[in-house]
């Protein structure tokens, strides 16, 4: 690590230490861009870590101890203290080979307490993935989160090769090489991280047509898929079935999807969402009329799902519906609209067969509320039409009754559909009501929207259904 | 071989002394003369001689010790042997260190496993003792064997400064274990990191 030599040239101790930490941080952050490295005030203390690796989205952290030595005896001394935190110990010198027995004792001791001891070349190699090596990136992230044993240049390159071969073999449904990778990962990583990696490997296996029962690895896996795992699968799978995406979706949230970094159009993202549209729970949707870009629909059929402005969004012809996973505040700021006429609301509601139980009219100077006593639709009521005879009277809001006694309020002044307080809706419930009322697409587009919100056609049974369940 | 034995013992003593200091929870940063790239921070030149090095250095934390720098000499002798001779040299090295790098010299620790000349223990680090030690090594510091000439060059503030900064620590094997228990590690570290957490959040 050339940066370390530069760091050591600094004569002032505090700056020297800051430089050393920065040099190691660069490699750690390159190896896992989702990690945040926090520097503590400590250096080389047996008890307190020098740095803390944090993964804010996963509420996870790992202590990092820097050791300005390659002598295994120093490292071994500290293991007794640090064992409970299962840390990453980074030796700041490459390991010398003149003390093999001490090194092998250290490897075994570290592995036994789920601690990873790495030398600078091993850390550098982890972060040294030059573009395209997606499996290397996944592996590096798993090693930082839960690697154990000893990592130097040789063991890092071996791990990368076995993992890359395993993923390639899984695509080609080659059991032996895939199995070797699952066994290796199980040894190299703590159970949570090996479980996660093997699940991704298994997803690739199934995503390329392999049978779950033939997968050469443990079946009772735990470990939530991370953002990177999902991005990997969405970017790399081909010919996965609806059933596969349905299983994958059982433990995924819309908040996770919104954080994904995937291309503007991804057929796999669309497959994943369409296969889970009836169980992805959301809070709100806001419509924006955004002009179609030239050639936008060349490679996809609209409407389609994408990730825009950090929201899951449904892109239609000239409009985009942004979806809020947890709070309306996640949505882009609304534009202001005048509302629609009662006639227009009636047409939209009839076409969609929505039961509008309450309408709020804006006369310009007054707001008038009109409600049914139960959940009956009021849009056909003559009284409602009479209330709206004054010119410029617009529908400000319409409240639609959905199953379970919940109400979905469509606000025409902000083109936002949301429920009361903490009400949540399945994605297809929300889209099925909000798009027809707030956007009013033409018949052809409406048919496509209805196709999207129809419950997915899946055939899940027994073992397969539980595979991705938490 | 005796030399080899001595070296192993020295290494062992350094490790044990560092471990004990760390377990005090009052060490912020620490390095030893075994650490490539950092041992230079412990090295000094005799003004009229070769170089010398302390065994450990760093910075303490918490309370009155917050930010105090230290240099330490570790003698892993279990018997008195020639500790008195080494201690006198240590005092002289402290004089040079305080003169050259006062920012690294808030505390000078002498750590051993045996006392020496115990009846005069309270006199070992007085200003007079420091002065006598410095005069004994006057050729390395002042380039003269003439004590009267050396006397003229001695800086009394440095003599007094060294005397006030010396900590004489005599460990025993049992004392090394008389520190926080491993089962309390998680709690102690979370306390040690409390300040960092405040900064991070």
Boltz contact constraints between the chains, C-beta under 6 A:
constraints:
  - contact:
      token1: [A, 8]
      token2: [B, 37]
      max_distance: 6.0
  - contact:
      token1: [A, 13]
      token2: [B, 41]
      max_distance: 6.0
  - contact:
      token1: [A, 38]
      token2: [B, 200]
      max_distance: 6.0
  - contact:
      token1: [A, 40]
      token2: [B, 196]
      max_distance: 6.0
  - contact:
      token1: [A, 41]
      token2: [B, 28]
      max_distance: 6.0
  - contact:
      token1: [A, 42]
      token2: [B, 28]
      max_distance: 6.0
  - contact:
      token1: [A, 43]
      token2: [B, 29]
      max_distance: 6.0
  - contact:
      token1: [A, 44]
      token2: [B, 30]
      max_distance: 6.0
  - contact:
      token1: [A, 44]
      token2: [B, 31]
      max_distance: 6.0
  - contact:
      token1: [A, 45]
      token2: [B, 22]
      max_distance: 6.0
  - contact:
      token1: [A, 45]
      token2: [B, 27]
      max_distance: 6.0
  - contact:
      token1: [A, 46]
      token2: [B, 19]
      max_distance: 6.0
  - contact:
      token1: [A, 46]
      token2: [B, 22]
      max_distance: 6.0
  - contact:
      token1: [A, 47]
      token2: [B, 22]
      max_distance: 6.0
  - contact:
      token1: [A, 47]
      token2: [B, 189]
      max_distance: 6.0
  - contact:
      token1: [A, 48]
      token2: [B, 189]
      max_distance: 6.0
  - contact:
      token1: [A, 48]
      token2: [B, 192]
      max_distance: 6.0
  - contact:
      token1: [A, 68]
      token2: [B, 35]
      max_distance: 6.0
  - contact:
      token1: [A, 68]
      token2: [B, 38]
      max_distance: 6.0
  - contact:
      token1: [A, 69]
      token2: [B, 35]
      max_distance: 6.0
  - contact:
      token1: [A, 77]
      token2: [B, 15]
      max_distance: 6.0
  - contact:
      token1: [A, 81]
      token2: [B, 185]
      max_distance: 6.0
  - contact:
      token1: [A, 84]
      token2: [B, 185]
      max_distance: 6.0
  - contact:
      token1: [A, 84]
      token2: [B, 186]
      max_distance: 6.0
  - contact:
      token1: [A, 93]
      token2: [B, 36]
      max_distance: 6.0
